[in-house]
Amino acid sequence: MAQPPAGAPRPPGAYFEKKGEVHELRQLLRGAAADRDQQKKRDAIKKVIAYMTLGIDVSPLFSEMVMASATQDLVQKKMVYLYLVNYAESNSELAILAVNTLLKDCRDDDPMIRGLALRSLCSLSLVNMIEYLQPAVQRALEDVNGYVRKTAVVGVVKIFHIMPSVVLESDLVTTMKRLISDSDAHVVANAIHAVEEVLADEGGYTPTKETMTSMLNRLNQFSEWGQCAVLRLLSKYRVEDEGEMFDIMNILDGLLKQSSCSVVLSVTKIFVDLTSNRPDLQADVMRRLKGPLLTLMASPTPELAYTVLMHINALLGHSRSIMEIFAADYKQFFCRYNDPSYVKAVKIDILTLLVDMSNAAAIVGELSEYVTDVDAEISRRAIRGIGKVAVRVPATAEMIVASLTSLLELDIDYVSTEAAVVMKDLVRKYPEQFQQASGAVERCIKIVTEPEGKCAILWILGEYGLLIDDAPYLLEPMIDGFVEEVSGAVKLEMITAAVKLFFCRPPEMQAMLGRLLDKAITETTHPDVRDRALLYYRLLAYSPEEARRVICAPKEIVEEFQEEMDAEMREKIFDEFNTLSIVYKQLSAKFVVSKAAAVVMSKMQPPPAPDGAQLGGDYGVGGGDYGGGAGGGGFNLANNDPLPSTSAAPPSSVVASADLLDGFDSTPSPAAPPPASSSASDLLGMDDLLGGGLSVPSSPAAPAAQPFSMQLGAQMDGGAFERRWSQLPQQQVQRPMRPPSPSSPLGTAAVEQLLRQIGISVIASGTIPPGQALKFFCYGKQGSGPQPPMPGETWFLIELILVPGGAATCTVKPENAQPAAVEGFCGKIWEALAAFVC
């Protein structure tokens, strides 16, 4: 066998090829113990741990390691405990020896050893160890030393994960609640986390006024992690009045000077929640928060900067007034040359939100610089950002179309592709601007190779063929290469563009269109392409004029483009502010697998607004009457949804029994009586073959169904409402509003009174723009009517939006309800609101 060359490094396993290593270690441990040489003993233990780390079985040394634990050297203690815990879990016979050793050290005079032994003891995740763990932890919770108490609190959580009933049925929870008011700040922080985790199924720990007053007065004693725990607990506290709210904000204001992003973002969440029903006050708060957030955003650590930027982006999307506050500092969000791509991406998104007439030119100029970035994705995002500026500020459309036209002339494939896509969207919104861009189409069509860009160019050729002199001849090479084209989307757009051009310029397009339709019908295997070609061919064969009416129908000018995320989902994610939900742009339920690891974020309820305070902001920030419902909870009415217009078609999710012609039929039609049984009735048209006729006994009449009604006085708190709202499926119905009447003015108080009379409680209400529409969150419980599909109660959660002179939209989220019950419930609502709704 060849020997390795001298001086070559040996692999880790080569050191353990000799036999008797465990025996040598045993002799080494015994010799060190006999010599009473602490350094030799430490080196021997260190060698045992090194063997264990490499995966070598050193469990035969268990008794020697137990004896080695009889020392006051903390380093040796830690290594011995690591060994004991590692092998005790895999060998239950050895676990008893380890437990006895650890229990003995839990009574040591040195608090560091007591805490270390208790931590190691609780790390034995064995069910049969519970009888030893619980007494040790219970005793440590009353220890005089804060380190031991802090370790014991974590030990309670470990016992809870092994056997929850042991913790919930003992005094451990009561003791931990008492430790929330402990004199040691570290113990308090651990106790808050532990109680919240243990009582997660019950909604966690609800703080009292005395508890929060004590914590806030000694807030500076906590570490930054402890402060985050206190602030998370504070979000569950219900503020009584504005005076208490201002006291809390004055105390927390000092935390904004911290360098910890987590602390500052926690304070930001509390400030925004407390002022959610006072847009004027929230604007002042955001001016105070702007400085600390911009400072943290400039952190040299890109990961921290990205996290803060994502939270700033969420704040800007939450309220238009916050955009106006940050707009003056738009230059703070310009990209630096050494910013990572993920930081540049979110900065570009923020710049497009901050744009207005005063800074549009500067922001477009800055975004134009990013077009030539080495990262293709940043370049694409910058071009899309330029397009968003034109949509947000119509006055800049001409300037931006000129800018995009210059980008179309660049010899960069992905730049031209993205510019073509954005140009198509802008031309849909501003058709009058196409004349500027027509000259760049010919050059662009030769450069663009990506399917999305080709589709955009083909759409432009089809829509504006009359304004482009060479449009048919630009399309001809693509028609000749139709069979070789891979993308089905490009083929579909090519057929549509060719037919539209044919109607504009028949002599030039007739032969080309014939060739294209022949290839699409006979030489393609894509079913959608073939079906569209056949449809157009048969339409043209039937009547060219009818085909023109169908294919070249006039189009409405686009007012708004679809957002990446709808407003309802954006608000749900914003409610989880200062969590990873903001970074991932997803609800925590989407990426948190373990129920125990899930953090339930609470929205701190604002105090009741004083009389005369502004309850409805210009942009839907905050809502209004948060105490209007019988449940008393409170719900976030912040919403930037565009309100439905009266001409909008009913959503696809309308209840199945909706009347397609007259809207929702609130009165269920009576069931037709069953046909009378008769000996002469025969589905096949024949009499009884035996000639006698069959006498069919009549079935007993079914009992009359109970009429649908709501239970009066049903109660549901705000937390239960929010949890159910995020989980239940929704159905939506719409009805036109009646013209305003002086005799029955529309207002939140009038609507709440009408709903309350039929057993529907309003949990939150307010006004949202435009036109000061009214928005309500309500709930109700079925009293009688169709039996629920499963045993239990039937609840209905509702979001009701009333647009004066527009439409009434009712979003219903039923729980354990039959379709007939949902129909009856919606009928009750429309019947109650008959004075306002058609």
Secondary structure, 3 states (H helix, E strand, C coil): CCCCCCCCCCCHHHHHCCCCHHHHHHHHHHHHHHHCCHHHHHHHHHHHHHHHHCCCCCHHHHHHHHHHCCCCCHHHHHHHHHHHHHHHHHCHHHHHHHHHHHHHHCCCCCHHHHHHHHHHHHCCCCHHHHHHHHHHHHHHHCCCCHHHHHHHHHHHHHHHHHCHHHHHCCCHHHHHHHHCCCCCHHHHHHHHHHHHHHCHHHCCCCCCHHHHHHHHHCHHHCCHHHHHHHHHHHCCCCCCCHHHHHHHHHHHHHHHHCCCHHHHHHHHHHHHHHCCCCHHHHHHHHHHHHHHHHHHHCCCCHHHHHHHHHHHHHHHHHCHHHHHHHHCCHHHHCCCCCCCHHHHHHHHHHHHHHCCCCCHHHHHHHHHHHCCCCCHHHHHHHHHHHHHHHHHCHHHHHHHHHHHHHHHCCCCHHHHHHHHHHHHHHHHHCHHHHHHHHHHHHHHHHHCCCHHHHHHHHHHHHHCCCCCCCHHHHHHHHHHCCCCCCCHHHHHHHHHHHHHHHHHCHHHHHHHHHHHHHHHHHCCCCHHHHHHHHHHHHHHHHCHHHHHHHHCCCCCCCCCCCCCCCHHHHHHHHCCCCCHHHHHCCCHHHHCCCCCCCCCCCCCCCCCCCCCCCCCCCCCCCCCCCCCCCCCCCCCCCCCCCCCCCCCCCCCCCCCCCECCCECCCCCCCCCCCCCCCCCCCCCCCCCCCCCCCCCCCCCCCCCCCCCEECCCCCCCHHHHHHHHHHCCCEEEEEEECCCCCCCCCCHHHHHHHHHHCCEEEEEEEEECCCCEEEEEEEEEEEECCCCCCCCCCEEEEEEEECCCCEEEEEEEEECCCHHHHHHHHHHHHHHCCCCEC
